[in-house]
Amino acid sequence: MFSLEDSSPNRIGFDLERVMRTKYRIDDFQQTYFVIDSFEKLLHDCYQDFGTLYDRLRAAPDIDAHALIENDRIITKRDFHYFQAKRRRPTL
């Protein structure tokens, strides 16, 4: 529900290289979700020689999980309320 309906995360169009450069958390909801039209498109984009892709991305900087960059196809821009509230909560 969070990834589809909450107003907190960014949702941007799927771009394989963008996905691979984006930092992510393994222990919480994501700050950015990538939207793709179909599994067929995902399979098409992923059916390639990843060696050349890794070579190309090796020199590219990582992208922070919350960041939007110039070529992003923004579907919804975040208001980030979920993540801001977590930051304000006292830790035990």
Residue frames as a rotation matrix with the C-alpha (Angstrom) as fourth column:
MET 1
0.573 0.819 0.000 0.00
0.819 -0.573 0.000 0.00
0.000 0.000 -1.000 0.00
PHE 2
0.366 -0.503 -0.783 2.84
0.233 -0.766 0.600 2.40
-0.901 -0.402 -0.163 0.87
SER 3
-0.649 -0.740 0.178 4.55
0.331 -0.064 0.941 2.04
-0.685 0.670 0.286 -2.50
LEU 4
-0.537 0.506 0.675 1.31
0.813 0.096 0.575 2.49
0.226 0.857 -0.463 -4.44
GLU 5
0.328 0.907 0.263 -0.79
0.733 -0.420 0.536 4.95
0.596 0.017 -0.803 -2.46
ASP 6
0.397 -0.182 -0.900 1.22
0.778 -0.453 0.435 6.87
-0.487 -0.873 -0.038 0.15
SER 7
0.961 0.011 0.278 2.23
0.169 -0.818 -0.550 10.45
0.221 0.575 -0.788 -0.68
SER 8
0.704 -0.708 -0.065 5.67
-0.196 -0.281 0.940 10.12
-0.683 -0.648 -0.336 0.91
PRO 9
-0.091 -0.873 0.480 7.85
0.404 0.408 0.819 8.37
-0.910 0.268 0.316 -1.72
ASN 10
-0.255 -0.101 -0.962 8.91
-0.816 -0.511 0.270 9.50
-0.519 0.853 0.048 -5.17
ARG 11
0.319 0.253 0.914 7.67
0.355 0.862 -0.362 7.41
-0.879 0.440 0.185 -8.06
ILE 12
-0.008 -0.394 -0.919 9.63
-0.765 -0.589 0.260 7.69
-0.644 0.705 -0.296 -11.28
GLY 13
0.819 0.317 -0.477 9.66
-0.571 0.528 -0.629 5.86
0.052 0.788 0.613 -14.57
PHE 14
0.696 -0.532 0.483 11.80
0.201 0.790 0.579 2.74
-0.690 -0.306 0.656 -14.69
ASP 15
0.694 -0.641 -0.328 15.26
-0.571 -0.211 -0.794 3.14
0.440 0.738 -0.512 -16.16
LEU 16
0.835 -0.296 -0.464 17.60
0.399 0.906 0.141 0.21
0.379 -0.303 0.874 -15.53
GLU 17
-0.180 -0.973 0.142 20.77
0.575 -0.221 -0.788 2.28
0.798 -0.061 0.599 -15.20
ARG 18
-0.169 0.212 0.963 19.02
-0.571 -0.817 0.080 4.71
0.803 -0.537 0.259 -12.85
VAL 19
0.856 0.516 0.006 17.79
-0.337 0.550 0.764 1.82
0.391 -0.657 0.645 -10.71
MET 20
0.588 -0.679 -0.439 21.26
0.659 0.717 -0.226 0.33
0.468 -0.157 0.870 -10.50
ARG 21
-0.410 -0.773 0.484 22.81
0.338 -0.622 -0.706 3.64
0.847 -0.126 0.517 -9.40
THR 22
0.169 0.603 0.780 20.22
-0.513 -0.621 0.592 4.37
0.841 -0.501 0.204 -6.71
LYS 23
-0.905 -0.414 0.094 21.01
-0.255 0.352 -0.900 3.71
0.340 -0.839 -0.425 -3.06
TYR 24
0.147 0.980 -0.135 18.30
-0.360 0.180 0.915 1.90
0.921 -0.086 0.379 -1.11
ARG 25
-0.365 -0.146 0.919 17.48
-0.931 0.087 -0.356 0.72
-0.028 -0.985 -0.168 2.39
ILE 26
-0.603 0.143 -0.785 17.00
-0.127 0.954 0.271 -2.93
0.788 0.263 -0.557 3.20
ASP 27
-0.784 0.206 -0.586 15.24
0.614 0.397 -0.682 -2.28
0.092 -0.894 -0.438 6.51
ASP 28
-0.415 0.662 -0.624 12.49
0.107 -0.646 -0.756 0.19
-0.903 -0.381 0.198 5.65
PHE 29
0.667 0.660 0.346 10.18
0.523 -0.084 -0.848 1.50
-0.531 0.746 -0.402 2.95
GLN 30
-0.294 -0.773 0.563 11.93
0.952 -0.182 0.248 3.02
-0.089 0.608 0.789 -0.04
GLN 31
-0.228 0.126 -0.965 12.14
0.181 -0.969 -0.169 6.75
-0.957 -0.213 0.198 -0.67
THR 32
-0.262 0.141 -0.955 11.86
-0.905 -0.380 0.192 6.21
-0.336 0.914 0.227 -4.42
TYR 33
0.026 0.321 0.947 9.94
0.147 0.936 -0.321 3.58
-0.989 0.148 -0.023 -6.35
PHE 34
-0.795 -0.340 -0.502 10.43
-0.460 -0.200 0.865 2.81
-0.395 0.919 0.003 -10.02
VAL 35
0.190 0.965 0.183 7.32
-0.310 0.236 -0.921 2.31
-0.932 0.118 0.344 -12.13
ILE 36
-0.886 -0.433 -0.166 7.33
-0.318 0.307 0.897 0.06
-0.338 0.847 -0.410 -15.18
ASP 37
-0.224 0.865 -0.449 4.53
-0.974 -0.187 0.125 -0.73
0.024 0.465 0.885 -17.58
SER 38
0.801 0.527 -0.285 4.91
-0.547 0.837 0.010 -4.51
0.243 0.148 0.959 -17.69
PHE 39
0.500 -0.617 0.607 6.97
-0.162 0.622 0.766 -7.53
-0.851 -0.481 0.212 -16.72
GLU 40
0.695 -0.225 0.683 7.70
0.704 0.405 -0.583 -7.94
-0.146 0.886 0.440 -20.43
LYS 41
0.777 -0.419 0.470 9.41
-0.153 -0.850 -0.505 -4.53
0.610 0.321 -0.724 -20.45
LEU 42
0.595 -0.563 0.573 11.41
-0.718 -0.053 0.694 -5.50
-0.360 -0.824 -0.436 -17.36
LEU 43
0.522 -0.384 0.762 12.52
0.305 0.918 0.254 -8.76
-0.797 0.100 0.596 -18.95
HIS 44
0.796 -0.194 0.573 13.39
0.545 -0.181 -0.818 -6.96
0.263 0.964 -0.038 -22.20
ASP 45
0.735 -0.504 0.455 15.50
-0.500 -0.855 -0.140 -4.35
0.459 -0.125 -0.880 -20.40
CYS 46
0.445 -0.548 0.708 17.27
-0.719 0.253 0.648 -6.95
-0.534 -0.798 -0.281 -18.26
TYR 47
0.716 -0.185 0.674 18.03
0.414 0.889 -0.196 -9.36
-0.563 0.419 0.713 -21.10
GLN 48
0.848 -0.525 0.070 21.41
-0.279 -0.554 -0.785 -7.94
0.451 0.646 -0.616 -22.02
ASP 49
0.157 -0.897 -0.413 25.13
0.667 0.405 -0.625 -8.24
0.728 -0.178 0.662 -21.34
PHE 50
0.956 0.259 -0.137 25.46
0.265 -0.563 0.783 -6.77
0.125 -0.785 -0.607 -17.86
GLY 51
0.170 -0.971 -0.165 29.27
0.922 0.098 0.374 -6.72
-0.347 -0.216 0.913 -18.17
THR 52
-0.494 -0.337 0.802 29.21
0.689 -0.714 0.125 -3.69
0.530 0.614 0.585 -20.44
LEU 53
0.514 0.745 0.426 26.53
0.207 -0.590 0.781 -2.10
0.833 -0.313 -0.457 -18.25
TYR 54
0.782 -0.300 -0.546 28.70
0.587 0.062 0.807 -2.59
-0.209 -0.952 0.224 -15.14
ASP 55
-0.275 -0.936 0.219 31.68
0.957 -0.246 0.152 -1.07
-0.089 0.252 0.964 -16.98
ARG 56
-0.243 0.261 0.934 29.63
0.433 -0.833 0.345 1.98
0.868 0.488 0.089 -17.94
LEU 57
0.720 0.660 0.213 28.21
0.086 -0.390 0.917 2.46
0.688 -0.642 -0.338 -14.45
ARG 58
0.295 -0.681 -0.670 31.48
0.937 0.342 0.065 1.94
0.184 -0.647 0.740 -12.61
ALA 59
-0.742 -0.648 0.175 32.41
0.624 -0.761 -0.176 5.59
0.247 -0.022 0.969 -13.17
ALA 60
-0.131 0.786 0.604 28.91
0.063 -0.601 0.797 6.95
0.989 0.142 0.029 -12.55
PRO 61
-0.849 -0.168 0.501 28.14
-0.448 -0.276 -0.850 8.36
0.281 -0.946 0.159 -9.10
ASP 62
-0.660 0.669 -0.340 25.58
0.747 0.630 -0.210 6.76
0.074 -0.393 -0.917 -6.83
ILE 63
-0.439 0.632 0.638 22.22
-0.177 -0.757 0.629 8.52
0.881 0.163 0.444 -6.49
ASP 64
-0.944 0.133 0.303 20.80
-0.305 0.007 -0.952 9.11
-0.129 -0.991 0.034 -3.03
ALA 65
-0.747 0.656 0.107 17.57
0.654 0.754 -0.060 7.24
-0.120 0.025 -0.993 -2.38
HIS 66
0.090 0.835 -0.543 15.48
0.622 -0.473 -0.624 10.42
-0.778 -0.281 -0.562 -2.08
ALA 67
-0.496 -0.446 -0.745 17.07
-0.142 -0.805 0.577 12.33
-0.857 0.392 0.336 -4.96
LEU 68
0.727 0.566 0.389 15.52
0.397 0.116 -0.911 13.22
-0.561 0.816 -0.140 -8.29
ILE 69
-0.400 -0.910 -0.113 17.87
0.325 -0.256 0.910 13.79
-0.857 0.327 0.398 -11.20
GLU 70
-0.558 0.090 -0.825 17.61
-0.545 -0.789 0.283 15.66
-0.625 0.608 0.490 -14.47
ASN 71
-0.732 0.201 -0.651 16.42
-0.577 0.327 0.749 12.84
0.364 0.923 -0.123 -16.74
ASP 72
-0.882 0.450 0.140 13.94
0.236 0.679 -0.695 11.27
-0.407 -0.580 -0.705 -14.32
ARG 73
-0.557 0.825 0.099 10.41
-0.066 -0.162 0.985 10.80
0.828 0.542 0.145 -15.65
ILE 74
-0.972 0.141 0.189 8.61
-0.205 -0.112 -0.972 11.91
-0.116 -0.984 0.138 -12.50
ILE 75
-0.452 0.869 -0.203 5.27
0.435 0.413 0.800 10.24
0.779 0.274 -0.564 -11.94
THR 76
0.810 0.585 0.049 4.71
0.282 -0.461 0.841 11.55
0.515 -0.667 -0.538 -8.39
LYS 77
-0.261 -0.873 0.412 7.01
-0.057 -0.412 -0.909 13.76
0.964 -0.261 0.058 -6.38
ARG 78
-0.196 0.105 -0.975 7.24
0.810 0.578 -0.100 12.96
0.553 -0.809 -0.199 -2.69
ASP 79
0.548 0.245 0.800 6.18
-0.284 -0.845 0.453 14.98
0.787 -0.475 -0.393 0.31
PHE 80
-0.296 -0.894 -0.337 8.46
-0.036 0.363 -0.931 12.77
0.955 -0.263 -0.140 2.44
HIS 81
0.249 0.455 0.855 6.23
-0.804 -0.396 0.444 12.90
0.541 -0.798 0.268 5.56
TYR 82
0.942 0.110 -0.317 6.87
0.037 0.904 0.425 9.27
0.333 -0.412 0.848 6.53
PHE 83
0.227 -0.954 -0.197 10.66
0.746 0.300 -0.594 9.70
0.626 -0.012 0.780 6.54
GLN 84
-0.329 -0.289 0.899 10.60
-0.234 -0.897 -0.374 13.10
0.915 -0.333 0.227 8.27
ALA 85
0.600 0.628 0.496 8.39
-0.662 0.042 0.748 11.71
0.449 -0.777 0.441 11.06
LYS 86
0.816 -0.359 -0.452 10.79
0.448 0.888 0.102 8.79
0.365 -0.286 0.886 11.58
ARG 87
-0.167 -0.942 0.291 13.69
0.487 -0.336 -0.806 11.21
0.857 0.008 0.515 11.90
ARG 88
-0.190 0.170 0.967 11.87
-0.583 -0.812 0.028 13.18
0.790 -0.558 0.254 14.62
ARG 89
0.811 0.528 -0.253 10.97
-0.143 0.597 0.789 10.12
0.568 -0.604 0.560 16.72
PRO 90
0.238 -0.738 0.631 13.15
-0.970 -0.143 0.198 9.64
-0.056 -0.659 -0.750 19.78
THR 91
0.049 -0.304 -0.952 15.22
-0.332 0.894 -0.302 6.49
0.942 0.331 -0.057 19.78
LEU 92
0.901 0.344 0.263 15.04
-0.369 0.292 0.883 4.13
0.227 -0.893 0.390 22.72
